[in-house]
Amino acid sequence: MNGHGDTLGGAVIGSRELIELIKWPGLCCFTGAALAPNNAWMIMRGMKTLDMRMKKHCENGLALAEFLTSQSEIEEVRYPALKNHPHYELCQSQMNGLGGGIVSFRLKEDIHGLTRDQVSRKFVNSLKLTTIATSLGEEHTLVQMNGENLIRIAVGLESAKDIIADFRQALDAVHG
């Protein structure tokens, strides 16, 4: 929520019954009874720009998803603001048509004789602007790959042209 990837905090939201189950002993024994003051300040600092940042994450997410959809090396792209996504209508009604800042995709099997795992690793390791990391909501673009070769991007606030150029050069590297 703070947009800088430099603090950790959370909230539990649910029914009164769920909250009671979580509150004791979990809350004070395992998670801490209160947020540290500095963490609270950093989260509040970032909340001031949350609306602006989310719009940019979504704008860049859609631009990247559309680019990836047009590439012959890509088998599937998962992004709810794409018209071919199975939850597109839900995205329109619940997310105001903004698909969020997470784009996932899977490269095709057997590109230049490489397995999907080999080509996915080569692609991810060829990214230059994008950082390999397992985080969300930071100002810069992050990428991770799971064990099923699904590549997940937490799209950052950089220029969409720069993000797309990075993904284009990584796709080119897969061929080279």
Buried (B, 14 or more C-beta within 10 A) or exposed (E): BBBBBEBEEEEEEEEEEEEEEBEEEEBEEEEEEEBEEEBEEBBEEBEEBBEEBBEBBBBBBBBBBBBBBEBEBBEEBBBBBBEEBEBBEEBBEEBEEBBBBBBBBBBBBEBEEBEBBBBBBBBBEBBEBBBEBEEBBBBBBBBBBEEEBBBBBBBBBBEBEBBBBBBEEBBEBBEE
